[in-house]
Amino acid sequence: MSQIRGFGWLVVGVALGLIVGGVSAYFVASATDQPLIDSLRSQLTQTKAELTQSRKDLQSAREAQASAEAAQRQAQSLQAGLDKAKGDLSSARAALTTARTEMTCCFDIATASAYHFKDIKPYEGKLYDAHHNYLGPAFASLDDYPKALDAAGIDKVVLLWGPGAAPLPLPVAQRYPDRFIPFSSWSFAVRDYPAVYRPVEEVRQELTSRVFRGVGEVITRGDSTVKGPPGPLTANVPPDDQRLLDVMDVAAEFRAPIMVSAGHAFSDELEHLLAHNPKSPVIWSHAGQPRDQYPVMGHATTRNLEELLVKYPNLYIDLSGGMLLIPPAAPDSLVNPDGTIRQAWSVLFQQFPGRFIAGVDVGPDPARVKKAVTYLRYVLGQLPLDVAENIAYKNVERIIPQ
């Protein structure tokens, strides 16, 4: 019994030893690993801080990306708006160019409307083109020129070859005297056509020959041909320049008309020319309406034309070039958008039936010339026949010596 009790105490002692040793070992081990633990804790704290900063940086990056994407969308929107504005501007410029220079601005509209309204019938009688710059081979060869005129519906032309027109071999007019009425070429010198500015005596000699039966076209300021400021190589001079007055006096000796192109903005200077020598008829090219400057340089209205026609009996007006290019929507166009003649023009033509003459002056394209003639015939077809005949050819025969 005592041996068992002793053995028990032995077991208790061994257990206590083991416990004490383990506790001692734990404290010894804890003391040894503490720096490592502290280091790990420090690294963990730093990692947490870095992770927090990374999260903040990521958020900032996301916000920056969102801002960049918004800016990109805004830039794309602005670019789209700019592209649209450019497109609109291009379209507007194209429309303006068409309205100023292309026949479709009025001829096609008027012709189509005339066909639509069956009660509008074209004038079918004789028609002279009283403003015909020699068009050269782009229109027809010399041999085929009369055929080209026939195809366009033109019986006879007042033949000009001043600034902008191809040089004309005189034999073409002499070969077909029943189709051509030549004018002596004289104008203020322009840079590309200095030869048209000639001594007055040369004009006198040509008028004396009776081959030439008028003078012009004389280009003065306000015409779309004019470029640059006044000077020795530009036609940017007033229509009452003394040199032109001298030419007018020579033309008056033969009762020959002189054709003058002057912008309507300078009609006061044209009045000085008209008053200078009433014996010389003055044909005002396309009523002062430049070909490609509507309405920048001023434009003809029936009211101011009426005032000038009353005041100057030697004034005649050709309905060519810029007058035919005024868009139908404009209040001073010859026709309404539906092709009907404007009432104000109809009244003016009937008030002064002997003072207007038909003309074309639209360039060498045969199709364009044909359109212009068709347009004129539809306008004239809406007038009393006697008035239409006066404008179409009788006034030319009346004012130009035969």
Residue, then its C-alpha position, 0 to 999 in steps of 0.5 A: m500500500s505504501q509502495i502504491r502511494g509512493f509510486g503515485w507521488l512519483v507520478v505526480g512529481v513527474a507530471l509537475g516537472l513536465i508542467v513546469g518545464g513546458v511553462s518554462a520552455y514557453f516563456v523562453a520561446s516567447a521571449t525569443d520570438q517576440p521581435l519576429i512577432d513585432s516585425l510581422r505586426s509592423q509589416l502587417t500595419q504597413t501593408k494595411a496602410e499601403l493597401t488603404q493608399s492603393r485603394k485611394d489611388l485606384q479610386s483617384a485613377r477611376e475618377a481621372q479615367a471617368s473625367a478623361e472619358a467625359a472630356q473625350r465624349q465632350a470633344q467628340s460632341l464638339q467635333a461632331g458639331l464642328d463637322k456639321a457646321k462645316g457641312d452647313l457652311s459648305s452647303a450654304r456656300a454651294a447654294l450661294t454659288t449656284a444662286r450667283t453663277e449657275m443657270t439652275c437658280c432660275f432657268d430650270i425653275a422657271t422652265a419647269s414651272a412654265y411646263h407645269f402651268k399649261d397656260i404659260k406659252p413661250y414666245e415663238g417669234k424672232l429673237y436676237d441675242a443683243h449681248h453675245n460675247y463671241l464664244g469661240p470653239a467651246f460654243a461652235s466652230l466658225d463654220d458651224y456657228p450659225k447652226a449653233l445659233d439655230a439650235a439655241g433658238i437665236d436668229k441674230v446676235v449683237l457680236l461683242w469680243g471685249p474683255g473675257a471674250a475670245p478673239l473674233p476673226l472679222p471674216v465670221a461677221q462678214r461671212y454671215p451678215d444676216r446673223f451678226i451685228p458686230f460692235s467695235s471693241w473698246s474698253f478700259a484696259v484690264r490685266d488679261y485683255p489690255a488690247v481692248y483699250r485703243p485709240v479713239e480714232e481706231v473706233r472712228q475708223e471701224l464705225t466709218s467702215r459700216v461693218f461695225r455698228g456700235v461700241g462695246e462692251v465697255i467694262t467699268r466699275g461694278d462689273s464682276t470682271v473688274k479686279g483690283p483698285p483703279g489703275p492703268l491695268t484695271a477697268n475699275v474706273p467710273p463710267d463717266d471717265q473722260r476717255l469714255l466720254d470721248v468714245m461716246d462723242v465719236a459713237a454719237e457721230f454715227r448715231a451708234p449705240i455704246m454698250v456699257s457695263a456698270g454696277h447699279a451701285f454706281s448708277d449716279e456715275l452712269e447718269h453723267l455718261l447718259a447726260h453727256n451726249p443724248k445723241s448716242p444710245v447707251i445700252w446698259s448691260h444686264a441693267g447693272q446687275p453683275r453676274d456673280q455679285y447679287p446683291v452685294m454690288g446693288h441691284a436693279t429694281t423696277r422703280n429705279l429703272e423707271e426713274l432712269l428711263v423717264k429721265y434719259p431717253n437715250l437709255y436702253i437696257d439689256l436683259s442678259g447675264g446677271m439679270l437672268l441669274i437673279p434667284p426667283a425668290a428675290p423680289d427683283s427677279l423677272v419671274n416668280p418661283d412658279g415661273t410667272i412674270r412678276q407684275a412690276w416687270s410686266v408693267l415696266f415692259q409695257q410702259f417702256p416697250g421700246r427701251f428693253i432688249a433681250g440678251v444672253d451673256v451666259g458663257p459658251d456652254p451650248a446647253r446653258v445658252k439654250k436654257a437662257v433663250t428658253y427662259l427668255r422666251y417664257v418671260l416674253g410669252q407672258l407679255p402682249l405680242d407687240v411688246a414681246e416682239n419689241i424686246a425680242y428683236k425690233n428694238v435692236e433693229r430700231i437703235i442700231p444703224q442698219 
